[in-house]
Amino acid sequence: MSTMLMTKTEETTELTTRILSQLFTDQALRQVRFRLWDDTYWPNEAVRPVTLVLKHPGALRSMFLPGTEVGLGEAYIYDDFDIEGDIEQVFSISDSLIATASGLTTRLRLGRDLLKLPEWKENGHRTTRRGPAKLTGKLHSIARDRQAVTYHYNVSNDFYSLWLDERMVYSCAYFHSPEDSINLAQEQKLEHICRKLRLQPGQRLLDIGCGWGGLILYAAQHYGVDATGITLSQPQADLATQRIQKAGLAEHCRVRVCDYRELDEKEGYDVLVSVGMFEHVGASLLPVYFDQAQHLLRPRGVFLNHGIAVGRQTEAAASESSFSQTYVFPDGELVPINVTLKAAEGSRFEVRDVESLREHYALTLRQWVKRLEAQHTKALEYVDEPIYRTWRLYMSASAYGFSKGGLTVYQTLLTKPSVQGVSGLPLTREDWYRPA
């Protein structure tokens, strides 16, 4: 009996290594090695930037038999395999992996071999506090958008505070040097935005999608504006309100829980800003979004819209089968910058400046990932392992996307000129870069 079991184990190991040899090219294996469930290595023990740890004999079956991005992501977050080392390097081999497994003959052979591996049915194997997103209602309705936003942001304020900067700014930072800390880079981003908006004391500012209130607090403290922020997340609003009260700015700063479409401020605002919320709007709702911004903004007002876009040679898409749609940002949609600008101009905005911060977001995400990994044990006090792994995976994938150009991020400065065509803006950008 023991001989038969040993033989079966040996067959599984041999089959696993044969599948790996079909999937991974010599070039890919310069970056990655595998450690099997019995602590043996393939192709050898030589140290590489990344080690993929197969946690049980059926790991490759769980990873590749579904044949989907979601299936592979679930195999990671539910611990069929682990990733040790620089997780971003994993995505550098994805193109060669896809190319290797794209042929029909190869796929049939791989499928046959994967089915021979044992199916893993450990009790409680795929349990998590959160699970995949299951939204209901009409796409991008107010009710469904609230479900989508709260799915991502209501995970735990304490979890986010472990790896974000001290202000908890959850968007692309602004680096003067790659060596800048995340705290410094986020403060530089807030200052950069305020300078672009040319804020003046007493102005009314609206932050659409204010998160934990970092920008409105900074603008009120340093520029003397009257700042209102809106979010769909009650936990975000609660923490932002606590911070506002602690700073003694309750008379000049406030947060409301509402959708941007629910605002009807007759007095209007001098300045609008939206940072990291735009991705949730949806391509079909862009005219509504910019029309509402036009309605809320006073003549000669400015609107800074900061949002992620698909990069060069990438088509706009929101695949329902993607890992991000299933476990990270359900209903999120990215569009090329030209689509954004066309929609803004269609709502009678004048485009005055467009700045790409693509490299800045790669730097931001890498710092977030390192800080998250350093707080792994502490993070498990607030979330479970699958949630921790979800954030580690999606932020690393995003860092790779921004570094290679598949993703980018833009700050677009829009104005609402007066009926006489006066924008109220200076002739140059010099004031943005003068020493404080």
Phi, psi and omega in degrees: 000315180296324178296319179296318179296318179297319179297317179297319178297317179296320178297319180295318178296315179297318179295319179298313181292329177293319177297316180299320180293332176284327186274325192246124180282167178300323179296317179295325184285357170286339183259333190224147169229168181239140169246122183277171183299341179260015178070017171270157183248151173221137000283342176197181184273359182305135184291136178227168181302329184226139170241122174266122185257113177276116192276346181201166184298338180262016187300313181296326176299313179296324184287313194247341182295322177300332178070022182231158175298321179296316180299317179293318178296319179295324178298327177284309186292334179262014167071031165290328174214161179235164180235116178252138180101208184281097186298331181299330180297336179301322185284343178289340179260000185294322181297316179293327178295315179297317180297319181296321186262013187276334182291145183298315181298316179297318181295320179295318180294317178296317179299319179297316180291321180297323179293339179282342178286153181293144175276129185271122184228040179297136181301134177072014186300320185243054177252145179202156179292338193249306180072177179291156179292137177227083184273152179232158177097179182290137180305128178063021166289163181300317182295317182288322177299325178294320176298316182296315182292314182292331176302319182275314192271342182269022180297305178178122174301321182295323177298310180298323184293340181292329189232348171283174177288178185294337177270354183057053176269115188255061179200174186303128177277178184230113188257128168277337178211146177300340181276354179302140174289162179295326178297314180293316183295324178288323175296320177296324177295314179299318178295318179299317179295314181298323178291320177299322180282346180053053184295146178229148179306137177090347178294151175264122183242138175239125176256112182272108185085063192277354180060229181269017169085014183301316184287317182293324176296315181296315182295322178290319182291317190259342183234358173068025179275164171264111193245133175239134175240147176234146178210160175264359183257116179296317177300323176297314181297320181297313181292320178299319180296319176301318181291322177297315180295320179297327180278355180071031185244021185299333180282343186240000188210136182203159178231135177240147174265102179195163176274149181300333180285346182270354181281138174214074183269107182295328181288332179076175182234149176282331187219134171241146175214141178220117185234109176078012177257335188304328182296341181270351188291312184098136184302320183290340182262003181302317177299322178295316181301309183286328174298318179294320177298318177299320180294322185279340186268136176286157174304142184068016175276166180235150181226118175258117180250117184244116183205155177285145177225160171289145184271195182300143177057026178240133180276145174294131182198155174221071186296126178292344182265004181280155177296321181299315180296328186275322188236352187239285183240077179300139180069006176292142180224134176247139180231158175295156183298328181294330177291319177299313183295321178297318179294319179297315179293328177295337177262019173073022171275150173257127180276120183250337181199140175226124181232128175272134177242033188304309182296329179296324181288325176299317178297318179300309184296323179295322176292319178301315182297315180298319180292321177296313181299322180293338182252023185307308183298315179296322181301327182288355170284340185245331179224169177266174184301317178300325178291315176305313182292326178301313181291320178299318182290309186291324180288325177292317177298320180294319177302317178296317180299317179290323181292328182265349176098000176291333175238152173211174180215138184233143164255119181246123179261119182244150177231158175241089183298158175291171180299337177275358179088013181275124180273331183082006182264150175291169185285337183228175177264011188305324184293341179292332190244006175292146176302143181295000000 
